[in-house]
Amino acid sequence: MFYKLDINTHAREEFLDITRQVHEVVSRSGVKSGLCHIFVPHTTAGILINEHADPSVVDDIAAKLTDLVPLRGSYQHLEGNSPAHIKAGLIGSSVTVFVEDGLLTLGTWQGIFFGEFDGPRRRQVWLKVVATP
């Protein structure tokens, strides 16, 4: 089953917790045991699994990414959004989560975050839920 989540971001850079939406897709899929592939088809956005019990964790990640890849630098890309491309590359464009008993098998504190690095924009997250024997 292939699904698309529509995401609207509101800031130049932000992490949005999409765990609930992904859980809903897995539930609707009817897959009891399998895999959920989560893919971001954008070059200035990414996907991350990390702690979602304390929102300051992704704030810290965003701050450290800005320290590593500042907005101003000796970038050559003419569009002016090289930092967004670099951050997206560091975070990555996909993750895979096991599905068991019809549920995502995330750790106790884990959540799934969409990372926006060149917003605000209208984005998508693509999901493929696959049953396994």
DSSP file (Angstrom, degrees, kcal/mol; ACC not computed):
  #  RESIDUE AA STRUCTURE BP1 BP2  ACC     N-H-->O    O-->H-N    N-H-->O    O-->H-N    TCO  KAPPA ALPHA  PHI   PSI    X-CA   Y-CA   Z-CA
    1    1 A M              0   0    0      0, 0.0   128,-2.4     0, 0.0     2,-0.5   0.000 360.0 360.0 360.0 131.5    0.0    0.0    0.0
    2    2 A F  E     +A  128   0A   0    126,-0.2     2,-0.3   124,-0.0   126,-0.2  -0.927 360.0 176.4-112.3 131.0    1.3    3.4   -1.0
    3    3 A Y  E     -A  127   0A   0    124,-2.8   124,-2.8    -2,-0.5     2,-0.4  -0.937  19.1-149.3-132.7 153.4    0.2    6.6    0.8
    4    4 A K  E     -A  126   0A   0     -2,-0.3     2,-0.5   122,-0.2   122,-0.2  -0.993   7.5-157.5-123.3 128.8    1.1   10.3    0.6
    5    5 A L  E     -A  125   0A   0    120,-3.2   120,-2.0    -2,-0.4     2,-0.5  -0.907  14.6-140.0-100.3 129.6    1.0   12.6    3.7
    6    6 A D  E     -A  124   0A   0     -2,-0.5     2,-0.4   118,-0.2   118,-0.2  -0.783  21.4-168.9 -88.3 130.7    0.6   16.3    2.9
    7    7 A I  E     -A  123   0A   0    116,-2.7   116,-3.8    -2,-0.5     2,-0.5  -0.977  11.4-164.1-123.9 129.7    2.7   18.4    5.2
    8    8 A N  E     -A  122   0A   0     -2,-0.4     2,-0.3   114,-0.2   114,-0.2  -0.967  12.6-159.9-111.6 120.1    2.5   22.2    5.5
    9    9 A T        -     0   0    0    112,-2.9     3,-0.0    -2,-0.5    -2,-0.0  -0.684  10.6-165.4 -99.1 157.0    5.5   23.8    7.2
   10   10 A H        +     0   0    0     -2,-0.3     2,-0.3   110,-0.2    -1,-0.1   0.418  64.1  46.8-122.2  -2.9    5.4   27.2    8.8
   11   11 A A  S    S-     0   0    0      1,-0.1   108,-0.3   110,-0.1     3,-0.2  -0.901  83.1-108.1-138.2 164.9    9.0   28.2    9.4
   12   12 A R  S    S+     0   0    0     -2,-0.3   107,-2.4     1,-0.3     2,-0.4   0.926 110.8  15.1 -58.1 -44.5   12.3   28.2    7.5
   13   13 A E  S    S+     0   0    0    105,-0.2     2,-0.3   104,-0.1    -1,-0.3  -0.997  81.3 135.4-135.2 131.1   13.5   25.3    9.7
   14   14 A E  E     -E  116   0B   0    102,-1.8   102,-3.4    -2,-0.4     2,-0.5  -0.973  42.1-130.1-165.2 156.8   11.4   23.1   11.9
   15   15 A F  E     -E  115   0B   0     -2,-0.3     2,-0.5   100,-0.2   100,-0.2  -0.973  23.1-161.3-112.3 127.9   10.8   19.5   13.0
   16   16 A L  E     -E  114   0B   0     98,-2.7    98,-2.9    -2,-0.5     2,-0.7  -0.937  18.6-129.8-110.8 128.1    7.2   18.3   12.9
   17   17 A D  E     +E  113   0B   0     -2,-0.5    96,-0.2    96,-0.2     3,-0.2  -0.663  33.0 168.6 -75.7 113.0    6.2   15.2   14.8
   18   18 A I     >  +     0   0    0     94,-2.8     4,-2.2    -2,-0.7     5,-0.2   0.161  39.6 113.5-111.1  16.3    4.3   13.0   12.3
   19   19 A T  H  > S+     0   0    0     93,-0.7     4,-2.6     1,-0.2     5,-0.2   0.909  76.2  50.4 -55.9 -47.1    4.2    9.8   14.4
   20   20 A R  H  > S+     0   0    0      1,-0.2     4,-2.3     2,-0.2    -1,-0.2   0.916 110.2  49.5 -60.2 -44.9    0.4    9.9   14.8
   21   21 A Q  H  > S+     0   0    0      1,-0.2     4,-1.9     2,-0.2    -1,-0.2   0.894 111.8  48.3 -62.7 -40.3   -0.2   10.3   11.1
   22   22 A V  H  X S+     0   0    0     -4,-2.2     4,-2.4     2,-0.2    -1,-0.2   0.912 109.6  52.9 -67.3 -41.7    2.2    7.4   10.2
   23   23 A H  H  X S+     0   0    0     -4,-2.6     4,-2.5    -5,-0.2    -2,-0.2   0.916 108.4  51.5 -56.2 -43.5    0.4    5.2   12.9
   24   24 A E  H  X S+     0   0    0     -4,-2.3     4,-2.6     2,-0.2    -1,-0.2   0.900 108.8  49.9 -62.9 -41.3   -2.9    6.0   11.2
   25   25 A V  H  X S+     0   0    0     -4,-1.9     4,-1.7     2,-0.2    -1,-0.2   0.931 111.3  48.8 -62.5 -45.6   -1.6    5.0    7.8
   26   26 A V  H  X>S+     0   0    0     -4,-2.4     4,-0.8     1,-0.2     5,-0.5   0.917 111.9  49.6 -61.0 -43.3   -0.3    1.7    9.1
   27   27 A S  H ><5S+     0   0    0     -4,-2.5     3,-0.8     1,-0.2    -2,-0.2   0.927 111.7  47.8 -61.2 -46.2   -3.6    1.0   10.9
   28   28 A R  H 3<5S+     0   0    0     -4,-2.6    -1,-0.2     1,-0.2    -2,-0.2   0.775 101.1  67.3 -66.1 -26.3   -5.6    1.8    7.7
   29   29 A S  H 3<5S-     0   0    0     -4,-1.7    -1,-0.2    -5,-0.2    -2,-0.2   0.794  94.6-139.4 -66.6 -27.5   -3.3   -0.4    5.6
   30   30 A G  T <<5 +     0   0    0     -3,-0.8     2,-0.3    -4,-0.8    -3,-0.1   0.442  50.7 146.1  80.3  -1.1   -4.5   -3.6    7.4
   31   31 A V      < -     0   0    0     -5,-0.5    -1,-0.3     1,-0.2     3,-0.2  -0.556  26.0-177.9 -72.2 127.1   -0.9   -4.9    7.5
   32   32 A K  S    S+     0   0    0     -2,-0.3    70,-2.2     1,-0.3    69,-0.7   0.793  72.2  18.1 -95.0 -34.3   -0.4   -6.9   10.6
   33   33 A S  E    S+B  100   0A   0     67,-0.2    99,-2.7    68,-0.2    -1,-0.3  -0.976  96.5  69.3-142.0 124.2    3.3   -7.8   10.2
   34   34 A G  E    S-BC  99 131A   0     65,-2.4    65,-2.7    -2,-0.4     2,-0.3  -0.918  72.0 -53.7 171.7-145.0    5.7   -6.1    7.8
   35   35 A L  E     -BC  98 130A   0     95,-2.5    95,-2.9    -2,-0.3     2,-0.5  -0.966  23.2-151.8-134.2 146.7    7.5   -2.9    7.2
   36   36 A C  E     -BC  97 129A   0     61,-2.6    61,-2.2    -2,-0.3     2,-0.5  -0.955  15.6-162.0-118.8 109.7    6.6    0.8    6.9
   37   37 A H  E     -BC  96 128A   0     91,-3.0    91,-2.2    -2,-0.5     2,-0.5  -0.790   4.3-164.1 -90.8 130.7    9.0    2.7    4.6
   38   38 A I  E     +BC  95 127A   0     57,-3.0    57,-2.1    -2,-0.5     2,-0.4  -0.973  12.1 177.9-121.5 120.7    8.9    6.4    5.1
   39   39 A F  E     -BC  94 126A   0     87,-3.1    87,-3.2    -2,-0.5    55,-0.2  -0.969  23.1-151.3-131.8 137.9   10.4    8.6    2.4
   40   40 A V        -     0   0    0     53,-2.9     2,-0.8    -2,-0.4    85,-0.2  -0.940   8.0-158.7-107.9 114.8   10.7   12.3    1.8
   41   41 A P        +     0   0    0      0, 0.0     2,-0.3     0, 0.0    84,-0.1  -0.177  61.4  94.7 -88.4  44.7   10.9   13.2   -1.9
   42   42 A H    >   -     0   0    0     -2,-0.8     3,-0.6     3,-0.2    -2,-0.1  -0.974  65.6-145.3-134.8 147.1   12.5   16.6   -1.3
   43   43 A T  T 3  S+     0   0    0     -2,-0.3    45,-0.2     1,-0.2    46,-0.2   0.494 100.7  46.6 -91.3  -3.5   16.2   17.7   -1.4
   44   44 A T  T 3  S+     0   0    0     44,-0.1    73,-1.6    43,-0.1    74,-0.3   0.003 108.1  59.7-125.6  28.6   15.8   20.3    1.4
   45   45 A A  E <   -F  116   0B   0     -3,-0.6     2,-0.3    71,-0.2    71,-0.2  -0.956  60.3-175.3-146.4 162.1   13.8   18.2    3.9
   46   46 A G  E     -F  115   0B   0     69,-2.2    69,-3.1    -2,-0.3     2,-0.4  -0.867  21.6-117.2-150.0-177.7   14.4   15.0    5.7
   47   47 A I  E     -F  114   0B   0     45,-2.0     2,-0.4    -2,-0.3    47,-0.2  -0.988  28.1-179.6-133.6 140.4   13.0   12.4    8.1
   48   48 A L  E     -F  113   0B   0     65,-2.4    65,-3.4    -2,-0.4     2,-0.5  -0.998  21.6-149.6-144.4 138.8   14.3   11.5   11.5
   49   49 A I  E     +F  112   0B   0     -2,-0.4     2,-0.3    63,-0.2    63,-0.2  -0.961  46.3 122.6-106.9 126.0   13.5    9.0   14.3
   50   50 A N  E     -F  111   0B   0     61,-2.0    61,-2.8    -2,-0.5     2,-0.1  -0.908  63.4 -39.3-162.4-172.6   14.3   10.4   17.8
   51   51 A E  E     +F  110   0B   0     -2,-0.3     7,-0.2    59,-0.2    59,-0.2  -0.361  42.3 173.0 -64.8 133.8   12.8   11.2   21.2
   52   52 A H        +     0   0    0     57,-2.6    -1,-0.1    -2,-0.1    58,-0.1   0.325  63.2  82.1-122.0   6.0    9.4   12.7   21.1
   53   53 A A  S    S+     0   0    0     56,-0.6    57,-0.1     1,-0.3    -2,-0.0   0.835 100.7  37.6 -74.6 -32.2    8.6   12.8   24.8
   54   54 A D  S >  S-     0   0    0     55,-0.2     3,-2.1     1,-0.1     4,-0.4  -0.943  71.5-158.6-122.9 107.7   10.6   16.0   25.3
   55   55 A P  T 3> S+     0   0    0      0, 0.0     4,-1.3     0, 0.0     3,-0.3   0.673  85.8  75.0 -61.8 -16.2   10.3   18.5   22.4
   56   56 A S  H 3> S+     0   0    0      1,-0.2     4,-2.4     2,-0.2     5,-0.2   0.725  82.4  70.1 -69.6 -17.8   13.5   20.2   23.4
   57   57 A V  H <> S+     0   0    0     -3,-2.1     4,-2.1     2,-0.2    -1,-0.2   0.956 102.4  40.8 -64.0 -49.3   15.4   17.2   21.9
   58   58 A V  H  > S+     0   0    0     -4,-0.4     4,-2.6    -3,-0.3    -1,-0.2   0.818 112.2  57.2 -70.4 -27.1   14.6   18.2   18.3
   59   59 A D  H  X S+     0   0    0     -4,-1.3     4,-2.3     2,-0.2    -1,-0.2   0.916 108.1  47.6 -62.9 -41.9   15.1   21.8   19.2
   60   60 A D  H  X S+     0   0    0     -4,-2.4     4,-2.5     2,-0.2    -2,-0.2   0.894 111.0  50.8 -64.7 -40.5   18.6   20.8   20.3
   61   61 A I  H  X S+     0   0    0     -4,-2.1     4,-2.5     2,-0.2    -2,-0.2   0.937 111.0  48.5 -62.1 -46.4   19.2   18.9   17.1
   62   62 A A  H  X S+     0   0    0     -4,-2.6     4,-1.9     1,-0.2    -2,-0.2   0.911 111.9  49.6 -60.3 -42.9   18.0   21.9   15.0
   63   63 A A  H  X S+     0   0    0     -4,-2.3     4,-2.0     1,-0.2    -1,-0.2   0.909 111.4  47.9 -64.0 -42.3   20.3   24.2   17.0
   64   64 A K  H  X S+     0   0    0     -4,-2.5     4,-2.5     2,-0.2    -1,-0.2   0.879 108.7  54.3 -68.4 -36.5   23.3   21.9   16.5
   65   65 A L  H  X S+     0   0    0     -4,-2.5     4,-2.9     1,-0.2    -1,-0.2   0.898 108.4  50.1 -61.1 -39.0   22.6   21.5   12.8
   66   66 A T  H  < S+     0   0    0     -4,-1.9    -2,-0.2     2,-0.2    -1,-0.2   0.876 109.4  51.0 -66.9 -37.1   22.7   25.3   12.5
   67   67 A D  H  < S+     0   0    0     -4,-2.0    -2,-0.2     1,-0.2    -1,-0.2   0.923 116.3  41.1 -62.1 -43.5   26.0   25.4   14.4
   68   68 A L  H  < S+     0   0    0     -4,-2.5    -2,-0.2     1,-0.3    -1,-0.2   0.865 130.0  26.6 -72.0 -37.4   27.4   22.8   11.9
   69   69 A V  S  < S-     0   0    0     -4,-2.9    -1,-0.3    -5,-0.2    -2,-0.1  -0.768  83.5-162.1-131.0  84.2   25.8   24.3    8.8
   70   70 A P        -     0   0    0      0, 0.0    -3,-0.1     0, 0.0    -4,-0.0  -0.233  28.1-117.7 -68.9 157.5   25.3   28.1    9.3
   71   71 A L  S    S+     0   0    0     -5,-0.1     2,-0.4    12,-0.1    11,-0.1   0.886 102.7  51.6 -60.8 -41.0   22.9   30.1    7.1
   72   72 A R  S    S+     0   0    0      2,-0.1     2,-0.3    11,-0.1    -1,-0.1  -0.844  75.6 116.7-102.0 134.4   25.8   32.2    5.8
   73   73 A G  S    S-     0   0    0     -2,-0.4     2,-1.5     2,-0.1    -4,-0.0  -0.958  76.0 -66.7-173.0-175.2   28.9   30.6    4.4
   74   74 A S  S    S+     0   0    0     -2,-0.3     2,-0.2     2,-0.0    -2,-0.1  -0.414  70.6 156.9 -90.1  60.9   31.0   30.2    1.3
   75   75 A Y        -     0   0    0     -2,-1.5    -2,-0.1     1,-0.1     7,-0.0  -0.581  33.8-160.1 -87.4 149.4   28.4   28.2   -0.5
   76   76 A Q        +     0   0    0     -2,-0.2     2,-0.1     6,-0.0    -1,-0.1   0.659  54.4 112.4-102.4 -20.8   28.4   28.0   -4.3
   77   77 A H    >   -     0   0    0      1,-0.2     3,-1.2     2,-0.1     5,-0.3  -0.363  60.9-145.7 -60.6 125.0   24.8   27.0   -5.0
   78   78 A L  T 3  S+     0   0    0      1,-0.3    -1,-0.2    -2,-0.1    -3,-0.0   0.718  89.9  68.6 -70.9 -22.9   23.1   29.9   -6.8
   79   79 A E  T 3  S-     0   0    0      1,-0.1    -1,-0.3     2,-0.0    -2,-0.1   0.727 101.0-128.7 -69.9 -19.6   19.7   29.4   -5.2
   80   80 A G  S <  S+     0   0    0     -3,-1.2    -2,-0.1     1,-0.0    -1,-0.1   0.589  82.3 101.4  85.3  10.5   21.0   30.4   -1.8
   81   81 A N    >>  +     0   0    0      1,-0.1     4,-1.7     2,-0.1     3,-0.6   0.006  32.1 125.2-117.7  30.1   19.7   27.3    0.0
   82   82 A S  H 3> S+     0   0    0     -5,-0.3     4,-2.6     1,-0.2     5,-0.2   0.887  71.5  59.1 -54.0 -42.1   22.8   25.2    0.3
   83   83 A P  H 3> S+     0   0    0      0, 0.0     4,-2.6     0, 0.0    -1,-0.2   0.894 104.6  51.4 -56.8 -37.0   22.5   24.9    4.1
   84   84 A A  H <> S+     0   0    0     -3,-0.6     4,-2.3     2,-0.2    -2,-0.2   0.909 110.2  48.4 -65.5 -41.3   19.1   23.3    3.6
   85   85 A H  H  X S+     0   0    0     -4,-1.7     4,-2.1     2,-0.2    -1,-0.2   0.911 112.9  48.0 -64.0 -42.2   20.5   20.8    1.1
   86   86 A I  H  X S+     0   0    0     -4,-2.6     4,-2.1     2,-0.2    -2,-0.2   0.930 112.3  48.1 -65.7 -45.6   23.4   19.9    3.5
   87   87 A K  H  X S+     0   0    0     -4,-2.6     4,-2.4    -5,-0.2     5,-0.2   0.906 110.9  51.3 -62.4 -41.7   21.1   19.5    6.5
   88   88 A A  H  X S+     0   0    0     -4,-2.3     4,-2.9     1,-0.2    -1,-0.2   0.898 109.8  50.7 -61.9 -39.3   18.8   17.3    4.5
   89   89 A G  H  < S+     0   0    0     -4,-2.1    -2,-0.2     1,-0.2    -1,-0.2   0.878 110.7  48.4 -65.3 -37.8   21.7   15.2    3.5
   90   90 A L  H  < S+     0   0    0     -4,-2.1    -2,-0.2     1,-0.2    -1,-0.2   0.897 117.3  40.9 -68.5 -40.6   22.9   14.8    7.1
   91   91 A I  H  < S-     0   0    0     -4,-2.4    -2,-0.2    -5,-0.2    -3,-0.2   0.909 108.3-134.9 -75.4 -43.5   19.5   13.9    8.4
   92   92 A G     <  -     0   0    0     -4,-2.9   -45,-2.0    -5,-0.2    -1,-0.1  -0.178   8.7-106.6 103.7 161.8   18.6   11.6    5.4
   93   93 A S  S    S+     0   0    0    -47,-0.2   -53,-2.9     1,-0.1     2,-0.3   0.434  88.1  33.5-107.8  -1.9   15.5   11.1    3.3
   94   94 A S  E     -B   39   0A   0    -55,-0.2     2,-0.3   -47,-0.2   -55,-0.2  -1.000  46.8-178.7-155.0 154.4   14.1    7.7    4.5
   95   95 A V  E     -B   38   0A   0    -57,-2.1   -57,-3.0    -2,-0.3     2,-0.4  -0.962  16.8-144.9-142.2 157.8   13.6    5.5    7.5
   96   96 A T  E     -B   37   0A   0     -2,-0.3     2,-0.4   -59,-0.2   -59,-0.2  -0.993  13.1-169.4-127.5 135.4   12.0    2.0    7.8
   97   97 A V  E     -B   36   0A   0    -61,-2.2   -61,-2.6    -2,-0.4     9,-0.1  -0.975  24.0-117.8-125.5 137.1   10.0    0.9   10.8
   98   98 A F  E     -B   35   0A   0     -2,-0.4     7,-2.4     7,-0.3     2,-0.5  -0.404  21.6-147.1 -68.1 148.2    8.9   -2.7   11.6
   99   99 A V  E     +BD  34 104A   0    -65,-2.7   -65,-2.4     5,-0.2     2,-0.4  -0.987  22.7 169.9-116.9 124.6    5.1   -3.3   11.8
  100  100 A E  E >   -BD  33 103A   0      3,-2.5     3,-1.9    -2,-0.5   -67,-0.2  -1.000  68.3  -0.9-136.0 136.9    3.9   -6.0   14.3
  101  101 A D  T 3  S-     0   0    0    -69,-0.7   -68,-0.2    -2,-0.4   -69,-0.1   0.824 130.6 -59.5  54.5  33.4    0.4   -6.7   15.4
  102  102 A G  T 3  S+     0   0    0    -70,-2.2     2,-0.3     1,-0.2    -1,-0.3   0.589 117.6 103.6  76.7  10.6   -0.7   -3.8   13.1
  103  103 A L  E <  S-D  100   0A   0     -3,-1.9    -3,-2.5   -71,-0.4    -1,-0.2  -0.923  78.1-105.2-126.9 149.3    1.4   -1.2   15.0
  104  104 A L  E     -D   99   0A   0     -2,-0.3     2,-0.8    -5,-0.2    -5,-0.2  -0.481  30.7-136.8 -63.2 140.7    4.6    0.6   14.4
  105  105 A T        +     0   0    0     -7,-2.4    -7,-0.3    -2,-0.1     2,-0.2  -0.516  43.2 155.6-103.9  65.8    7.3   -0.9   16.6
  106  106 A L        -     0   0    0     -2,-0.8    -9,-0.0     1,-0.1     6,-0.0  -0.547  47.7 -99.7 -84.1 154.4    9.0    2.2   17.8
  107  107 A G    >   -     0   0    0     -2,-0.2     3,-1.3     1,-0.1    -1,-0.1  -0.236  44.5 -92.7 -66.9 165.1   10.9    2.4   21.1
  108  108 A T  T 3  S+     0   0    0      1,-0.3    -1,-0.1   -57,-0.0    -2,-0.1   0.840 124.6  29.3 -49.3 -43.7    9.2    3.8   24.1
  109  109 A W  T 3  S+     0   0    0    -58,-0.1   -57,-2.6   -57,-0.0   -56,-0.6   0.422  97.3 114.9-100.8   0.8   10.5    7.4   23.6
  110  110 A Q  E <   + F   0  51B   0     -3,-1.3     2,-0.3   -59,-0.2   -59,-0.2  -0.461  33.6 169.4 -83.2 145.1   10.8    7.3   19.8
  111  111 A G  E     - F   0  50B   0    -61,-2.8   -61,-2.0    -2,-0.2     2,-0.5  -0.923  33.8-113.6-139.8 166.7    8.8    9.4   17.4
  112  112 A I  E     - F   0  49B   0     -2,-0.3   -94,-2.8   -63,-0.2   -93,-0.7  -0.910  33.4-167.2-107.8 126.7    9.0   10.2   13.7
  113  113 A F  E     -EF  17  48B   0    -65,-3.4   -65,-2.4    -2,-0.5     2,-0.5  -0.939  18.2-145.1-121.5 134.4    9.9   13.7   12.7
  114  114 A F  E     -EF  16  47B   0    -98,-2.9   -98,-2.7    -2,-0.4     2,-0.6  -0.851  22.7-148.7 -89.0 126.7    9.7   15.5    9.3
  115  115 A G  E     -EF  15  46B   0    -69,-3.1   -69,-2.2    -2,-0.5     2,-0.5  -0.884   9.5-164.9-104.2 117.4   12.6   18.0    9.1
  116  116 A E  E     +EF  14  45B   0   -102,-3.4  -102,-1.8    -2,-0.6   -71,-0.2  -0.863  18.1 163.9 -98.5 130.1   12.0   21.2    7.1
  117  117 A F  S    S+     0   0    0    -73,-1.6   -72,-0.1    -2,-0.5  -104,-0.1   0.356  74.7  36.0-125.2   2.5   15.2   23.1    6.2
  118  118 A D  S    S-     0   0    0    -74,-0.3  -105,-0.2  -107,-0.2  -106,-0.1  -0.177 102.5-165.7-149.8  45.5   13.9   25.5    3.5
  119  119 A G        +     0   0    0   -107,-2.4  -107,-0.1  -108,-0.3     2,-0.1  -0.165  52.6  60.8 -98.8-169.6   10.4   26.5    4.4
  120  120 A P  S    S+     0   0    0      0, 0.0     2,-0.3     0, 0.0  -110,-0.2   0.525  78.5 133.0 -75.5 148.8    7.8   27.4    4.8
  121  121 A R        -     0   0    0   -110,-0.1  -112,-2.9    -2,-0.1     2,-0.6  -0.956  61.0-103.8-152.3 166.1    6.5   25.0    2.1
  122  122 A R  E     +A    8   0A   0     -2,-0.3     2,-0.2  -114,-0.2  -114,-0.2  -0.905  52.7 172.2 -94.1 126.5    3.9   22.5    1.1
  123  123 A R  E     -A    7   0A   0   -116,-3.8  -116,-2.7    -2,-0.6     2,-0.3  -0.739  23.4-140.2-129.2 173.2    5.6   19.1    1.3
  124  124 A Q  E     -A    6   0A   0     -2,-0.2     2,-0.4  -118,-0.2  -118,-0.2  -0.974   1.2-157.0-134.5 153.4    4.8   15.4    1.1
  125  125 A V  E     -A    5   0A   0   -120,-2.0  -120,-3.2    -2,-0.3     2,-0.4  -1.000  18.6-147.7-123.5 129.3    5.9   12.3    2.9
  126  126 A W  E     -AC   4  39A   0    -87,-3.2   -87,-3.1    -2,-0.4     2,-0.4  -0.818  13.1-167.4-101.3 137.9    5.5    9.0    1.0
  127  127 A L  E     -AC   3  38A   0   -124,-2.8  -124,-2.8    -2,-0.4     2,-0.5  -0.974  10.6-170.8-125.9 136.8    4.8    5.8    2.9
  128  128 A K  E     -AC   2  37A   0    -91,-2.2   -91,-3.0    -2,-0.4     2,-0.6  -0.972   7.3-165.4-126.7 115.4    4.9    2.2    1.7
  129  129 A V  E     - C   0  36A   0   -128,-2.4     2,-0.5    -2,-0.5   -93,-0.2  -0.904  12.0-173.9-104.7 121.3    3.5   -0.4    4.0
  130  130 A V  E     - C   0  35A   0    -95,-2.9   -95,-2.5    -2,-0.6     2,-0.2  -0.952  18.3-135.6-122.8 128.4    4.5   -3.9    3.0
  131  131 A A  E     - C   0  34A   0     -2,-0.5   -97,-0.3   -97,-0.2  -100,-0.0  -0.570  19.3-160.2 -77.6 144.3    3.3   -7.1    4.5
  132  132 A T              0   0    0    -99,-2.7   -99,-0.1    -2,-0.2  -100,-0.1  -0.926 360.0 360.0-121.8 152.3    5.9   -9.8    5.3
  133  133 A P              0   0    0      0, 0.0   -99,-0.1     0, 0.0    -2,-0.0   0.507 360.0 360.0 -68.5 360.0    5.3  -13.5    5.7
